[in-house]
Amino acid sequence: MEYKGIKGQMKSLAIAVVGLLAASADAHTRVWSVYVNGVDQGTGVGVRDPIPEGPPPYGYSNWPFKDVLSPDMKCHVLGDQQDCNTINVLPGDVVTFDWHHDNRTTADDIIATSHLGPCLIYISPDPPTDNSWVKLWHQGQYGNNQWCTTNNLIDAKGKLNVAIPNDLAPGNYLLRPELIALHEGDTMWSQNTLRGAQLYFECVQIHVGGDGTVELPEGVSFPGAYAFEDPGIHYNPYVTSPTYYLPGPTVWSGAAASPPAPTFGPIVGASVGPASWNTWVNGYTYTQTLTVSQSGTTTSFLYTPSWSTTYNTPTCGGSGTTTTTTTTARVTTTTSSTPSATTTTTTSRTTTTTTRTTVTVIDTMLQPHYAQCGGIQWSNSMCFALQMRIFQP
């Protein structure tokens, strides 16, 4: 039977790699949450989480992606499945991706210090199309052999900031933060599936408000932006030469300057992962056969990633769900002077914050969750309902 909706990313890993990934899971990392101007949007909110790579404890960690030619280079495993929440932002807002390994605390190790490599951030209209991904920011090697992943990111306690481009046209977008660990990048994965650069990335759903007029330019495609032989992918970071060149396109000229870190408010939602989960991936082949263990039952089936060509509004749904909207005005005043007159122009921008409260019916996609099934407040029946959404014949 063929199933649709599960990511082709899973073909990015061969069966032979699974044991290695499980053994090295303590080095992995993922985006747990997103802040806007220092305000936490909530654990898992707006983030398209990948499915766990194995049974506890290995599912705690997002497995690294290695096949840069996979169709799921877009947004990782299950990246074509929407989160039910979309984060509202305005041009100029500072978005912070909160990367963590074990938990959302300042004591977390974020990522192994051996995982030297760059950090990159892309944006695309939602849903993405060919040549729709535009680079907003990147940082690779700097200073005295320092790297974004193991110096900048760890020093910032996992927080990676980017500003929404000024005057960006309103609409629905995906942000794609990415880390590339090069500790095994001396060998191309296409030549040795036990090695190769490790890519960590997910997609975050945002809606840009305001009245901007700037459209994104033509960008790159995922897959297509990277190749195995690219010097930014096939690189040994433990030698000082040659110079490291970041992969992908240059940063868009319309991107906002790298912002200073905002003052961060308290964490909203779960700060630790669950003790157990019910569903995980435990097998991969090159022929798009996926093996999934769910609640004690192991199933193998064919899968095909399925991306919509039009935007569909995600909903948390469920009867008993109420919505409360709070609106605040942000005012900017600009004064210009000439020898004969002084002109003052005031521009107001409105931020809308939506809070959803579930009263009676718990919708599976609304709950605080860790790596899809198996998160806080997940049950076997809820996981089964979610899987029926994902693996649709």
Backbone hydrogen bonds, N-H to C=O, Kabsch-Sander energy under -0.5 kcal/mol:
donor,donor_aa,acceptor,acceptor_aa,energy
3,Y,302,L,-2.7
4,K,392,Q,-1.8
5,G,304,T,-1.9
10,M,7,K,-1.4
11,K,8,G,-1.6
12,S,9,Q,-2.5
13,L,10,M,-1.2
15,I,284,Y,-0.8
17,V,14,A,-1.8
18,V,14,A,-0.6
18,V,15,I,-1.1
19,G,15,I,-0.5
21,L,17,V,-2.6
22,A,18,V,-2.4
23,A,19,G,-2.0
24,S,20,L,-1.5
25,A,22,A,-1.0
27,A,24,S,-2.2
28,H,25,A,-1.5
29,T,62,N,-0.5
30,R,100,H,-1.9
32,W,30,R,-0.7
32,W,98,D,-2.8
33,S,98,D,-0.8
35,Y,96,T,-2.6
36,V,39,V,-2.3
37,N,94,V,-3.3
39,V,36,V,-1.8
40,D,38,G,-0.6
41,Q,34,V,-2.8
43,T,268,V,-2.1
44,G,32,W,-2.6
45,V,42,G,-2.0
47,V,44,G,-1.3
48,R,203,C,-2.6
49,D,47,V,-1.3
53,E,61,S,-0.5
58,Y,55,P,-1.7
60,Y,57,P,-1.7
61,S,58,Y,-1.6
63,W,61,S,-0.5
65,F,199,L,-3.1
68,V,66,K,-1.3
70,S,67,D,-1.8
73,M,70,S,-1.5
74,K,71,P,-0.7
76,H,72,D,-1.6
79,G,76,H,-2.2
81,Q,78,L,-1.9
82,Q,80,D,-0.6
84,C,365,M,-0.5
87,I,205,Q,-2.3
89,V,207,H,-2.6
92,G,164,I,-2.2
93,D,90,L,-2.4
95,V,93,D,-0.6
95,V,162,V,-3.1
96,T,35,Y,-2.5
97,F,160,L,-2.9
98,D,33,S,-2.7
98,D,96,T,-0.5
99,W,97,F,-1.0
99,W,158,G,-3.2
100,H,30,R,-2.5
104,R,271,S,-3.3
105,T,103,N,-1.4
108,D,105,T,-1.3
111,I,109,D,-2.9
112,A,27,A,-1.0
115,H,112,A,-1.8
116,L,114,S,-2.0
119,C,139,Q,-2.6
120,L,178,E,-2.7
121,I,137,W,-2.3
122,Y,176,R,-1.4
123,I,134,V,-2.3
124,S,174,L,-1.9
126,D,172,N,-2.2
132,S,129,T,-1.3
132,S,220,V,-0.5
133,W,220,V,-2.5
134,V,123,I,-3.0
134,V,132,S,-0.5
136,L,121,I,-2.8
137,W,121,I,-1.4
139,Q,119,C,-2.3
142,Y,146,Q,-2.9
145,N,143,G,-1.6
146,Q,142,Y,-2.6
148,C,140,G,-1.2
149,T,117,G,-2.2
151,N,147,W,-1.8
152,N,147,W,-1.1
153,L,148,C,-3.2
155,D,151,N,-2.6
156,A,152,N,-1.7
157,K,154,I,-1.9
158,G,153,L,-3.0
159,K,156,A,-1.2
160,L,97,F,-2.1
160,L,158,G,-0.5
162,V,95,V,-2.1
164,I,93,D,-2.8
168,L,165,P,-1.5
169,A,214,V,-3.0
171,G,208,V,-1.9
173,Y,206,I,-2.7
174,L,124,S,-3.0
175,L,204,V,-2.5
176,R,122,Y,-2.7
178,E,120,L,-2.7
179,L,200,Y,-2.8
180,I,118,P,-2.1
181,A,179,L,-0.5
181,A,198,Q,-3.3
182,L,116,L,-3.4
182,L,180,I,-0.5
185,G,182,L,-2.0
187,T,184,E,-1.2
191,Q,188,M,-1.7
192,N,188,M,-1.6
195,R,192,N,-1.9
196,G,184,E,-1.9
198,Q,181,A,-2.6
199,L,65,F,-2.9
199,L,197,A,-0.5
200,Y,179,L,-3.1
202,E,177,P,-1.1
203,C,48,R,-0.5
204,V,175,L,-2.5
205,Q,46,G,-2.7
206,I,173,Y,-2.5
207,H,87,I,-2.8
208,V,171,G,-3.0
209,G,89,V,-2.7
209,G,207,H,-0.6
212,G,168,L,-0.6
213,T,167,D,-0.9
214,V,167,D,-2.9
215,E,213,T,-0.5
219,G,131,N,-3.2
220,V,133,W,-2.6
224,G,68,V,-0.6
225,A,221,S,-1.6
230,D,227,A,-1.5
233,I,230,D,-1.9
234,H,230,D,-3.3
235,Y,185,G,-0.7
235,Y,233,I,-1.0
239,V,236,N,-1.2
252,W,135,K,-2.8
255,A,252,W,-1.7
256,A,163,A,-0.5
264,F,262,P,-0.6
265,G,38,G,-3.2
273,G,102,D,-0.7
280,W,293,S,-2.3
281,V,52,P,-2.1
282,N,291,T,-2.2
283,G,291,T,-0.9
285,T,289,T,-0.9
288,Q,285,T,-1.0
290,L,288,Q,-0.6
290,L,301,F,-3.0
291,T,283,G,-1.9
292,V,290,L,-0.5
292,V,299,T,-3.1
293,S,280,W,-2.6
294,Q,292,V,-0.5
294,Q,297,T,-3.3
295,S,278,N,-2.9
297,T,294,Q,-1.9
299,T,292,V,-2.9
301,F,290,L,-2.2
302,L,1,M,-1.3
303,Y,288,Q,-1.8
304,T,3,Y,-1.1
321,T,318,G,-1.1
322,T,320,G,-0.5
322,T,357,T,-2.2
324,T,355,T,-2.1
326,T,353,T,-2.0
328,T,351,T,-1.8
330,R,349,R,-3.6
331,V,329,A,-0.5
332,T,347,T,-2.8
334,T,345,T,-2.7
336,S,343,T,-2.7
338,T,341,A,-3.1
343,T,336,S,-2.8
345,T,334,T,-2.8
347,T,332,T,-2.8
347,T,345,T,-0.5
349,R,330,R,-3.3
351,T,328,T,-2.4
353,T,326,T,-2.1
353,T,351,T,-0.5
355,T,324,T,-2.3
357,T,322,T,-2.1
359,V,320,G,-1.7
359,V,357,T,-0.5
361,V,319,S,-1.2
362,I,360,T,-0.5
363,D,361,V,-0.7
366,L,363,D,-1.6
367,Q,363,D,-0.9
370,Y,372,Q,-0.5
375,G,372,Q,-0.8
378,W,375,G,-2.1
383,C,379,S,-2.6
384,F,380,N,-2.5
385,A,381,S,-2.2
386,L,382,M,-2.3
387,Q,383,C,-2.9
388,M,384,F,-2.1
389,R,385,A,-1.0
389,R,386,L,-0.6
390,I,386,L,-2.1
391,F,387,Q,-3.6
392,Q,4,K,-1.5
392,Q,390,I,-1.3
